[in-house]
Amino acid sequence: MRQGVELIAVWPFRWYAIALLLLLLVESLVLLPVAGFTLKVILTALFAATLMPVFADAEQGEPPRISRLFGFYRLPPSGLLAIVIAALLPFALGLGWLAWRAEPESVSFFFSSVLRMEPPSAALFQQFKISLYLFSMPFVFVPVAVAVKGLGGWAALRESVRAAVRHWRVPALFFLFSFAYELLMARLPEFFPLVGVIVVALVLVPLFVVVMLSFTYVLGVRALTR
């Protein structure tokens, strides 16, 4: 993990700008009716994959470029399919958990207009996100398998799940990081006024994203190579 931190520390402001742009793009998608949340899940996974070669270049001393964030065309079509499946399957499982945990009507929020429909309670929404992290654990190495190792389709999914099982401490640690992050973000209003929450979130959220992606690259390359 030290190597992942070092990759960010060399160009911290470049990585922050990339993460902030990524967040602005994917979060704006939720404003779209019906398909907004689904597109957010898919595009987030695709962006994660396009950034894996950027970390590989940074490891060789090349500064990260924002334009590489949109390098979807560099990924094989079968790899794109694997990324989409690995993103939508945990999302579907998370929605199933939400329907079982609460009322089935709460799921309709994710396929309607967020500007018109009341969302689930903050506690329930947080639990949904944590369940999403949990269901995503077997697929944490898919972006590396596709974008760095050149795998696609079933091979990318199979090898990623095998690597996650062999090195189960890595996805478990990622889940713990995500769980702690969600708890921290939920408690920010207890310590800061609204303006303070916004400022702290603008610092913490992009930082969390880029650190997790950096760890995904470093640990994913090792897990898929051994």
C-alpha positions as CSV (number, residue, x, y, z in Angstrom):
1,M,0.0,0.0,0.0
2,R,2.9,2.3,0.5
3,Q,3.6,2.1,-3.2
4,G,0.0,3.3,-3.9
5,V,0.4,6.3,-1.6
6,E,3.7,7.1,-3.3
7,L,2.1,7.2,-6.7
8,I,-0.3,9.8,-5.5
9,A,2.2,11.8,-3.5
10,V,4.3,12.6,-6.6
11,W,1.5,14.5,-8.3
12,P,-1.2,15.1,-5.6
13,F,-2.9,18.0,-7.3
14,R,-3.2,16.2,-10.7
15,W,-4.7,13.2,-9.0
16,Y,-7.1,15.4,-7.0
17,A,-8.3,17.1,-10.2
18,I,-8.9,13.8,-11.9
19,A,-10.8,12.4,-9.0
20,L,-12.9,15.6,-8.6
21,L,-13.8,15.6,-12.3
22,L,-14.7,11.9,-12.1
23,L,-17.0,12.6,-9.2
24,L,-18.7,15.5,-10.8
25,L,-19.4,13.5,-14.0
26,V,-20.8,10.4,-12.3
27,E,-22.7,12.2,-9.6
28,S,-24.4,14.5,-12.2
29,L,-25.9,11.4,-13.8
30,V,-28.3,10.7,-10.9
31,L,-30.2,13.8,-12.0
32,L,-31.3,11.8,-15.1
33,P,-34.7,10.1,-14.7
34,V,-35.1,6.4,-14.8
35,A,-31.6,5.4,-15.8
36,G,-29.5,7.9,-13.9
37,F,-28.3,5.6,-11.0
38,T,-27.6,2.7,-13.4
39,L,-25.5,4.9,-15.6
40,K,-23.7,6.2,-12.6
41,V,-22.8,2.7,-11.5
42,I,-21.6,1.7,-15.0
43,L,-19.6,4.9,-15.7
44,T,-17.9,4.8,-12.3
45,A,-16.7,1.3,-13.1
46,L,-15.5,2.3,-16.6
47,F,-13.6,5.3,-15.2
48,A,-12.0,3.1,-12.7
49,A,-10.7,0.9,-15.5
50,T,-9.5,3.8,-17.6
51,L,-7.4,5.0,-14.7
52,M,-5.6,1.8,-14.2
53,P,-3.2,2.4,-17.1
54,V,-2.7,5.9,-15.8
55,F,-1.4,4.5,-12.5
56,A,0.8,2.1,-14.5
57,D,2.3,5.1,-16.4
58,A,2.7,7.0,-13.1
59,E,4.7,4.1,-11.8
60,Q,7.1,4.6,-14.8
61,G,7.4,8.4,-13.9
62,E,4.8,9.8,-16.4
63,P,2.5,12.4,-14.9
64,P,-1.2,11.6,-14.9
65,R,-3.3,13.3,-17.6
66,I,-7.0,14.1,-17.3
67,S,-7.6,13.2,-20.9
68,R,-6.7,9.5,-20.1
69,L,-9.9,9.4,-18.0
70,F,-11.9,9.1,-21.2
71,G,-9.8,6.3,-22.8
72,F,-12.7,3.8,-23.1
73,Y,-11.7,3.1,-26.6
74,R,-8.4,1.6,-25.4
75,L,-10.3,-1.2,-23.6
76,P,-11.3,-4.4,-25.5
77,P,-15.1,-4.8,-26.0
78,S,-15.2,-8.0,-24.1
79,G,-13.4,-6.2,-21.3
80,L,-16.0,-3.5,-21.3
81,L,-18.7,-6.1,-21.0
82,A,-16.9,-7.7,-18.0
83,I,-16.6,-4.3,-16.3
84,V,-20.3,-3.6,-16.8
85,I,-21.3,-7.0,-15.4
86,A,-19.0,-6.6,-12.4
87,A,-20.6,-3.3,-11.7
88,L,-24.3,-4.1,-12.3
89,L,-24.4,-7.5,-10.4
90,P,-23.5,-6.0,-7.0
91,F,-25.9,-3.1,-7.7
92,A,-28.7,-5.5,-8.4
93,L,-27.9,-7.5,-5.3
94,G,-27.8,-4.3,-3.3
95,L,-31.2,-3.3,-4.6
96,G,-32.5,-6.8,-3.7
97,W,-31.2,-6.4,-0.2
98,L,-32.9,-3.0,0.0
99,A,-36.2,-4.4,-1.1
100,W,-36.0,-7.1,1.5
101,R,-34.7,-4.8,4.3
102,A,-37.3,-2.1,3.7
103,E,-40.3,-1.7,1.4
104,P,-40.0,-2.7,-2.2
105,E,-41.1,0.8,-3.1
106,S,-37.8,2.1,-1.8
107,V,-36.1,0.5,-4.8
108,S,-38.2,2.6,-7.2
109,F,-36.3,5.7,-6.1
110,F,-33.3,4.4,-8.1
111,F,-35.3,4.2,-11.3
112,S,-37.3,7.5,-11.0
113,S,-36.4,11.1,-10.8
114,V,-34.4,12.0,-7.7
115,L,-35.9,15.6,-7.9
116,R,-39.4,14.3,-7.5
117,M,-39.3,11.2,-5.4
118,E,-38.5,11.0,-1.7
119,P,-35.3,8.9,-1.2
120,P,-34.9,6.2,1.5
121,S,-34.0,7.4,4.9
122,A,-30.3,8.4,5.4
123,A,-29.7,5.4,7.6
124,L,-31.2,3.0,5.1
125,F,-29.4,4.7,2.2
126,Q,-26.1,4.3,4.0
127,Q,-26.8,0.6,4.7
128,F,-27.6,0.2,1.0
129,K,-24.2,1.6,0.1
130,I,-22.4,-0.6,2.6
131,S,-24.2,-3.6,1.1
132,L,-23.0,-2.5,-2.3
133,Y,-19.4,-2.5,-1.1
134,L,-19.9,-5.9,0.4
135,F,-21.3,-7.4,-2.8
136,S,-18.5,-5.8,-4.8
137,M,-15.7,-7.5,-2.9
138,P,-15.3,-10.4,-5.4
139,F,-14.9,-8.0,-8.3
140,V,-12.4,-5.5,-7.0
141,F,-9.7,-6.7,-9.4
142,V,-11.8,-6.6,-12.6
143,P,-10.5,-3.1,-13.6
144,V,-6.9,-4.3,-13.3
145,A,-7.7,-7.6,-15.1
146,V,-9.2,-5.7,-18.1
147,A,-7.1,-2.6,-18.4
148,V,-3.7,-3.8,-17.3
149,K,-3.7,-7.5,-17.8
150,G,-5.7,-7.3,-21.1
151,L,-8.3,-9.9,-20.1
152,G,-11.9,-9.8,-21.3
153,G,-15.3,-11.4,-20.9
154,W,-15.5,-14.5,-18.7
155,A,-11.7,-14.7,-18.3
156,A,-11.6,-11.3,-16.7
157,L,-14.4,-12.1,-14.3
158,R,-13.0,-15.6,-13.5
159,E,-9.4,-14.5,-12.8
160,S,-10.6,-11.5,-10.8
161,V,-12.8,-13.6,-8.6
162,R,-10.0,-16.2,-8.2
163,A,-7.5,-13.5,-7.2
164,A,-10.0,-12.0,-4.7
165,V,-10.5,-15.4,-3.1
166,R,-6.8,-16.1,-2.9
167,H,-6.0,-12.7,-1.6
168,W,-9.2,-12.2,0.4
169,R,-7.5,-9.8,2.9
170,V,-7.4,-7.2,0.1
171,P,-11.1,-7.0,-0.7
172,A,-11.8,-7.3,3.1
173,L,-9.6,-4.4,3.8
174,F,-11.2,-2.4,1.0
175,F,-14.6,-3.1,2.5
176,L,-13.4,-1.9,6.0
177,F,-12.0,1.3,4.5
178,S,-15.3,1.9,2.7
179,F,-17.3,1.1,5.8
180,A,-15.2,3.5,7.9
181,Y,-15.5,6.2,5.2
182,E,-19.3,5.9,5.1
183,L,-19.5,6.2,8.9
184,L,-17.2,9.2,8.8
185,M,-19.2,11.0,6.1
186,A,-22.5,10.3,7.9
187,R,-21.2,12.0,11.1
188,L,-19.7,15.1,9.5
189,P,-22.9,17.2,10.2
190,E,-22.4,16.5,13.9
191,F,-19.1,18.4,13.9
192,F,-19.5,21.0,11.2
193,P,-22.1,23.4,9.9
194,L,-23.3,22.9,6.3
195,V,-20.5,25.0,4.8
196,G,-18.0,23.1,6.8
197,V,-19.4,19.7,5.6
198,I,-19.2,20.8,2.0
199,V,-15.6,21.9,2.4
200,V,-14.5,18.8,4.2
201,A,-16.3,16.6,1.7
202,L,-14.6,18.4,-1.2
203,V,-11.3,17.3,0.4
204,L,-12.1,13.9,1.7
205,V,-14.2,12.4,-1.1
206,P,-11.8,12.9,-4.0
207,L,-9.0,11.8,-1.8
208,F,-10.8,8.6,-0.8
209,V,-11.5,7.8,-4.4
210,V,-8.0,8.3,-5.7
211,V,-6.4,6.4,-2.8
212,M,-8.8,3.4,-3.2
213,L,-8.1,3.4,-7.0
214,S,-4.3,3.6,-6.4
215,F,-4.5,0.6,-3.9
216,T,-6.7,-1.3,-6.4
217,Y,-4.0,-0.9,-9.1
218,V,-1.0,-1.8,-6.9
219,L,-2.6,-4.7,-5.1
220,G,-4.5,-5.9,-8.1
221,V,-1.4,-6.2,-10.3
222,R,0.3,-8.2,-7.6
223,A,-2.7,-10.4,-7.0
224,L,-3.3,-11.2,-10.7
225,T,0.4,-11.8,-11.3
226,R,1.0,-14.3,-8.6
